[in-house]
């Protein structure tokens, strides 16, 4: 079992342009990226392609914090990746830091009144979905990988009862006809790399509100393909995120929580469940008859009973299925360390609240807070607004605006109505200062020195820094800060 697990989050941001005179969304993300690296010096732009199709040269780069900011060629959207973290609260702070960076860049460019970035996961009117992906370093042997994931899937499918961000309305996929398709088809060839099966996306008028923004768009449990073949898990075997017998587990079915508490609970519980699986604790009672059907049915269950069908027969509530994981974790890990005890306590408290009345968690969970905002707005309009109206889709989007001056979520936070898991100061520090427990620390030290010396000859990756064909610093062990090695390396750069 991994003693201290490496965790990280990648977020794909939607870009909304409300003034066409400033340019298209594709133009804006290029301006923002260039300003970040050429003007603000937040990091070093990639001089070489990391991936010729998806991350070509100068599409973005590594930040002083050790994370990454870049334009993903698939969809030409802005993406931010946190640095490697071992502390769950660090993950929350660095996740939020990406949003602070983007809003600051818009403000400095004079675009804050014409452009907004949104950390949502669905385009209600365009039919697209974009993700918030989690990465965990796992000690799961290749031969055991697929079997092990069958015990992780029930947890991932049902954790939306506290990790879901909430969504007004729904979509349905149509593989037979594009007659009612609302999704625009991209002109960029890269968007269709490895596409296995096209489908149309249609508005589903039968759904008023659901837990998840992405459940309607997930079509596989495990798949190496991404677009039009979205899976819950996308296996990654890239060398730079592997160490010893450890591999990166890349979870595609996730959403970008605005609530810090929900983010902390999501990452913490997932890490603990991975501890169980790595120890060989395979809970036979948790396997589902159909994980994909369950994913959608739990998201869409307006009764909030969330009944799931088990592989061995019978049914149980999603809350009780989560309790099976919780009880196994309490038995083995209670008292292990402070952050584990905190997660176990909050996990149990959250499940108890969901059992009694989800509305009790309005200050903690996104889907509950957003639902309450929608219901309050409908009530205030005295019958003039109802579920399905476009105004509610717009409010849904505004909940995820990263601009604290206009975001509905930040309005709740500023009013003291949302439980926090970090502080504004910690988030501010996370925009430029790397974590102190992982190799991101060493990476940040070298990046700072290269920025100070205006170097124009480097290759930076997660596990390696390479300069001028003569100097290189390996960062193979993600648990090592490499602070001593990086400081000495930087000192030799002049």
C-alpha positions in Angstrom: 0.0 0.0 0.0 1.2 3.5 -0.8 2.2 5.2 2.5 1.6 8.7 1.3 -0.4 8.8 -1.9 0.3 11.3 -4.7 -2.9 13.0 -5.8 -3.7 15.7 -8.4 -6.6 17.3 -10.3 -6.8 18.4 -13.9 -9.6 20.9 -14.8 -10.9 21.8 -18.2 -12.4 25.3 -18.1 -15.3 26.6 -20.3 -14.7 30.0 -21.7 -17.7 32.3 -22.3 -17.3 35.4 -24.4 -20.2 37.9 -24.0 -18.7 40.7 -26.2 -17.8 39.4 -29.7 -15.6 42.5 -30.3 -12.8 41.0 -28.0 -12.5 37.8 -30.2 -13.5 34.2 -30.1 -13.1 31.9 -27.1 -10.2 30.2 -29.0 -8.5 33.6 -29.4 -9.0 34.5 -25.8 -7.5 31.3 -24.3 -4.4 32.0 -26.5 -4.1 35.5 -25.1 -4.5 34.3 -21.6 -1.9 31.6 -22.0 0.6 34.0 -23.6 0.0 36.6 -20.9 0.6 34.0 -18.2 4.0 33.0 -19.5 5.4 35.9 -21.4 4.1 38.8 -19.3 3.3 37.6 -15.8 6.1 35.0 -15.8 4.0 32.6 -13.9 6.1 29.7 -15.3 8.0 28.5 -18.3 6.3 27.9 -21.6 7.0 24.6 -23.3 9.6 25.0 -26.0 9.1 21.5 -27.3 6.0 19.5 -27.9 5.0 17.2 -25.1 2.5 15.5 -27.4 2.4 16.6 -31.1 -1.3 16.1 -31.3 -2.6 17.2 -28.0 0.1 19.4 -26.4 2.3 20.9 -29.1 5.1 23.3 -28.4 4.1 26.6 -26.7 0.6 25.5 -25.9 1.3 26.1 -22.3 3.9 25.1 -19.7 4.9 24.4 -16.1 4.1 27.0 -13.4 6.3 28.2 -10.6 3.9 26.2 -8.3 4.9 23.0 -10.0 1.6 22.6 -11.8 0.7 23.2 -15.4 -1.4 25.7 -17.4 -2.0 24.8 -21.0 -4.4 24.8 -23.9 -5.7 21.2 -24.7 -5.8 20.8 -28.4 -8.9 18.7 -28.1 -11.6 21.4 -28.0 -9.0 24.2 -27.7 -9.9 24.8 -24.1 -7.9 26.0 -21.2 -6.7 23.3 -18.8 -5.0 23.6 -15.4 -3.3 20.7 -13.6 -2.3 20.9 -9.9 1.2 19.9 -8.9 1.6 16.5 -7.2 0.3 16.6 -3.6 0.2 14.2 -0.7 -1.9 16.3 1.6 -5.6 16.4 0.7 -6.0 20.0 1.8 -3.1 20.9 -0.5 -5.1 19.4 -3.4 -8.0 21.7 -2.5 -5.7 24.8 -2.3 -3.9 24.1 -5.6 -7.2 23.3 -7.3 -8.6 26.7 -6.3 -5.3 28.4 -7.2 -5.9 27.6 -10.9 -9.2 29.6 -10.8 -7.5 32.5 -9.1 -4.8 32.6 -11.7 -7.3 32.5 -14.6 -9.4 35.3 -13.2 -6.4 37.5 -12.5 -5.1 37.0 -16.1 -8.5 38.1 -17.4 -8.4 41.2 -15.2 -4.9 42.1 -16.2 -5.9 41.8 -19.9 -8.9 44.0 -19.4 -11.2 41.2 -20.4 -13.0 40.6 -17.0 -16.2 42.3 -18.2 -16.4 40.5 -21.5 -15.0 37.0 -20.8 -15.6 34.5 -18.0 -14.1 31.1 -17.2 -16.3 28.5 -15.7 -15.3 25.3 -13.9 -18.5 23.5 -14.9 -18.6 20.2 -16.8 -21.4 20.6 -19.4 -22.5 23.0 -22.1 -26.3 22.9 -21.7 -27.0 24.4 -25.1 -24.0 23.0 -27.1 -24.2 19.4 -25.9 -20.6 19.2 -25.0 -19.1 18.0 -21.7 -15.6 18.7 -20.4 -14.0 17.1 -17.4 -12.3 17.5 -14.1 -10.0 14.5 -13.9 -8.4 13.1 -10.8 -5.0 11.3 -10.7 -3.9 8.9 -8.0 -0.6 7.0 -7.7 -1.6 3.4 -7.0 0.2 0.2 -6.2 -1.9 -2.1 -8.2 -0.2 -4.9 -10.2 -1.0 -5.0 -13.9 -2.3 -8.5 -13.6 -4.7 -7.4 -10.9 -5.7 -4.0 -12.4 -9.0 -4.8 -14.1 -10.2 -7.0 -11.3 -9.3 -4.4 -8.7 -11.1 -1.7 -10.6 -14.4 -3.7 -10.5 -14.3 -3.0 -6.7 -13.5 0.7 -7.2 -16.3 1.3 -9.8 -19.2 1.0 -7.3 -17.6 3.6 -5.1 -17.0 6.0 -8.0 -20.5 5.5 -9.4 -22.1 6.3 -6.0 -19.8 9.0 -4.6 -21.8 11.5 -6.7 -24.3 11.6 -3.8 -21.8 13.9 -2.1 -19.3 14.8 -4.9 -21.8 15.7 -7.6 -22.0 19.4 -8.5 -25.6 19.3 -9.6 -27.1 20.0 -13.0 -30.3 21.6 -14.3 -31.8 19.4 -17.0 -30.3 16.5 -18.9 -29.0 15.2 -22.2 -29.5 11.9 -24.0 -27.2 10.3 -26.5 -28.5 9.1 -29.9 -26.3 6.7 -31.9 -28.9 6.3 -34.7 -29.7 9.8 -35.8 -28.4 13.3 -35.7 -31.7 14.8 -36.4 -32.2 16.4 -33.0 -28.5 16.8 -32.3 -27.5 20.0 -30.5 -23.8 19.4 -30.4 -21.6 21.3 -32.8 -19.1 19.1 -34.6 -15.5 20.5 -34.5 -13.5 21.5 -37.5 -10.3 20.4 -35.8 -9.0 16.9 -36.9 -7.3 16.4 -33.5 -10.7 16.3 -31.9 -11.4 13.0 -33.6 -8.2 11.2 -32.8 -9.1 7.7 -31.6 -12.9 8.3 -32.0 -14.6 5.0 -32.0 -18.3 5.9 -32.4 -20.0 9.2 -33.1 -23.3 10.0 -31.5 -25.7 12.9 -31.3 -26.6 14.8 -28.1 -30.2 15.8 -27.5 -31.9 17.7 -24.8 -33.8 15.4 -22.4 -36.9 17.5 -21.3 -37.9 14.9 -18.7 -35.2 15.9 -16.3 -35.5 18.9 -14.1 -32.4 18.5 -11.9 -29.8 15.8 -11.2 -26.7 15.2 -9.1 -24.1 14.9 -11.9 -23.2 17.1 -14.9 -21.3 14.3 -16.7 -23.4 11.1 -15.9 -25.5 11.5 -19.1 -22.3 11.5 -21.2 -20.4 8.5 -19.8 -20.6 5.5 -22.1 -17.9 3.1 -20.9 -16.6 1.9 -17.6 -12.9 1.7 -18.7 -11.5 3.0 -21.9 -8.3 4.4 -23.3 -10.3 6.5 -25.7 -11.6 9.9 -24.7 -14.0 11.8 -27.0 -17.2 10.0 -28.0 -16.1 7.1 -25.9 -16.0 8.7 -22.4 -15.3 6.3 -19.6 -15.4 6.4 -15.8 -11.7 5.4 -15.8 -9.1 6.1 -18.5 -6.0 4.0 -17.7 -2.7 5.9 -18.0 0.6 4.1 -18.2 2.8 7.1 -18.9 6.4 6.7 -17.6 6.7 10.2 -16.1 3.9 9.6 -13.5 5.0 6.1 -12.7 7.5 5.2 -10.0 8.8 1.8 -8.9 5.7 -0.5 -9.1 3.3 2.4 -8.9 1.1 3.7 -11.7 -1.2 6.6 -12.4 -4.9 5.9 -12.0 -6.7 8.5 -14.2 -10.4 9.0 -13.2 -12.4 10.6 -16.0 -15.8 10.6 -14.3 -15.4 13.5 -12.0 -16.7 17.0 -11.8 -15.2 20.3 -10.8 -16.5 21.1 -7.3 -16.9 24.7 -6.3 -17.2 23.6 -2.7 -13.8 23.1 -1.1 -15.4 20.7 1.4 -16.8 18.5 -1.4 -13.4 18.5 -3.1 -11.6 17.5 0.1 -14.2 14.7 0.8 -14.0 13.5 -2.8 -10.2 13.2 -3.0 -9.9 11.9 0.6 -12.5 9.1 0.4 -11.2 8.0 -3.0 -7.6 7.8 -1.7 -8.8 5.8 1.3 -10.8 3.4 -0.9 -7.6 2.9 -3.0 -5.8 2.0 0.2 -8.4 -0.8 0.8 -8.0 -2.2 -2.7 -4.2 -2.1 -2.6 -4.4 -4.1 0.7 -6.6 -6.7 -1.1 -9.7 -5.8 0.9 -12.2 -6.6 -1.8 -15.8 -6.0 -0.6 -17.8 -8.6 -2.6 -21.1 -7.1 -1.6 -20.4 -3.8 -3.5 -20.3 -5.0 -7.1 -23.0 -3.6 -9.3 -25.1 -5.3 -11.9 -24.6 -2.5 -14.4 -22.3 0.4 -13.3 -23.2 2.7 -16.3 -27.0 2.3 -15.7 -26.4 2.9 -12.0 -24.4 6.0 -12.7 -27.3 7.6 -14.6 -30.1 6.3 -12.3 -28.4 7.6 -9.1 -27.8 11.0 -10.8 -31.5 11.2 -11.9 -33.2 9.9 -8.8 -35.5 12.7 -7.6 -36.6 10.7 -4.6 -33.0 10.8 -3.2 -33.3 7.2 -2.2 -30.6 6.2 -4.8 -31.4 2.5 -4.9 -28.7 0.4 -6.8 -28.9 -3.1 -8.1 -26.1 -5.5 -7.0 -24.3 -8.0 -9.2 -25.2 -10.9 -6.9 -28.9 -9.9 -6.8 -30.9 -7.7 -4.6 -30.8 -3.9 -4.1 -29.4 -1.5 -1.6 -29.2 2.3 -1.1 -26.2 4.1 -2.4 -25.6 5.6 1.0 -25.4 2.1 2.5 -23.1 0.9 -0.2 -20.8 3.8 0.6 -21.0 2.7 4.3 -19.6 -0.7 3.4 -16.4 1.1 2.2 -16.5 3.4 5.2 -16.8 0.7 7.8 -13.9 -1.3 6.2 -11.8 1.8 6.2 -12.6 2.7 9.8 -11.7 -0.8 10.9 -8.2 -0.5 9.3 -7.2 3.1 9.3 -8.8 4.9 12.2 -6.1 6.6 14.2 -3.5 6.3 11.4 -3.0 10.0 10.9 -4.9 13.3 11.3 -6.1 13.7 7.7 -7.3 10.1 7.5 -9.3 10.6 10.8 -10.8 13.8 9.5 -12.0 12.2 6.2 -13.4 9.2 8.0 -15.3 11.4 10.4 -16.7 13.7 7.7 -17.5 10.8 5.4 -19.6 9.3 8.1 -21.2 12.6 9.0 -22.1 13.3 5.4 -23.6 9.9 4.8 -25.7 10.3 8.0 -26.9 13.7 6.7 -27.8 12.3 3.3 -29.8 9.5 5.0 -31.7 12.0 7.1 -32.2 14.8 4.7 -29.7 16.0 2.0 -30.9 19.6 2.6 -29.0 19.5 5.9 -25.8 19.6 3.8 -26.6 22.8 1.9 -23.5 24.4 3.3 -21.2 21.6 2.2 -22.3 19.9 -1.0 -22.5 21.6 -4.4 -25.5 19.8 -5.7 -27.5 20.6 -2.6 -26.4 24.3 -2.5 -27.2 24.8 -6.2 -30.5 23.1 -5.9 -31.5 25.4 -3.0 -30.5 28.4 -5.1 -32.6 27.3 -8.0 -35.6 26.6 -5.8 -35.3 30.0 -4.1 -35.1 31.7 -7.4 -38.2 29.9 -8.8 -40.1 30.8 -5.7 -39.1 34.4 -5.9 -40.5 34.7 -9.5 -44.1 33.8 -8.4 -44.7 31.3 -11.1 -43.0 33.1 -13.9 -40.1 30.7 -14.0 -40.2 26.9 -13.9 -37.8 24.0 -14.4 -36.6 23.7 -18.0 -36.5 27.5 -18.6 -33.3 28.8 -20.1 -32.7 31.2 -17.2 -32.1 28.3 -14.9 -29.5 26.9 -17.2 -27.8 30.3 -17.1 -27.9 30.4 -13.3 -26.4 26.9 -13.3 -23.5 28.1 -15.4 -23.1 31.2 -13.2 -22.7 29.0 -10.1 -19.4 27.9 -11.6 -18.0 31.3 -12.7 -14.5 31.6 -11.3 -15.0 35.4 -10.9 -15.8 35.9 -7.2 -17.5 39.2 -8.0 -20.3 37.5 -10.1 -20.2 33.8 -9.2 -23.3 32.5 -7.4 -21.1 30.1 -5.5 -18.8 32.8 -4.3 -21.8 34.8 -3.2 -22.7 32.0 -0.9 -19.1 31.7 0.3 -18.8 35.4 1.0 -22.0 35.4 3.0 -20.6 32.7 5.2 -23.1 30.1 4.0 -20.5 27.6 2.7 -18.2 25.5 4.9 -14.6 25.9 3.7 -11.6 23.6 3.7 -8.8 26.1 3.1 -8.2 29.8 3.2 -7.8 32.7 0.7 -4.2 33.1 1.9 -3.4 29.5 1.3 -4.9 29.6 -2.1 -2.9 32.8 -3.0 0.3 31.1 -1.8 -0.5 28.1 -4.0 -0.5 30.2 -7.2 3.3 30.4 -7.0 4.7 28.3 -4.2 5.0 24.5 -4.7 3.9 21.8 -2.2 6.6 21.0 0.3 6.2 17.2 0.3 6.6 16.2 -3.4 9.0 16.6 -6.3 7.0 19.7 -7.3 9.2 21.5 -4.8 12.3 20.8 -6.8 10.7 21.6 -10.1 9.5 25.0 -8.7 13.0 25.9 -7.5 14.5 25.3 -11.0 11.7 27.1 -12.7 12.2 30.2 -10.5 16.0 30.2 -11.4 15.3 29.7 -15.1 12.9 32.6 -15.1 15.4 34.8 -13.3 18.1 34.0 -15.9 15.8 34.3 -18.9 16.8 30.9 -20.1 15.6 29.9 -23.5 17.0 26.4 -23.7 15.2 23.8 -21.5 12.8 20.9 -21.5 10.6 20.5 -18.4 8.4 17.5 -17.7 6.9 16.0 -14.5 9.9 13.7 -14.0 12.8 15.5 -15.7 14.4 18.9 -16.3 16.8 18.9 -19.2 19.0 21.9 -20.3 21.3 22.6 -23.2 22.1 18.9 -23.9 24.6 19.1 -21.0 22.6 19.4 -17.7 19.7 17.3 -16.5 17.9 16.8 -13.2 15.8 13.6 -12.8 12.8 13.7 -10.6 11.8 10.1 -10.8 10.5 9.7 -7.2 7.4 11.8 -6.8 7.6 11.5 -3.0 11.1 13.2 -2.9 11.2 17.0 -2.8 14.6 17.1 -4.5 15.1 20.4 -2.7 18.9 19.8 -2.1 19.5 18.6 -5.6 17.4 21.3 -7.3 19.0 24.1 -5.2 22.5 22.8 -6.3 21.4 22.4 -9.9 19.9 25.9 -9.9 23.1 27.4 -8.4 25.1 26.1 -11.3 22.9 28.0 -13.8 24.6 31.3 -13.2 
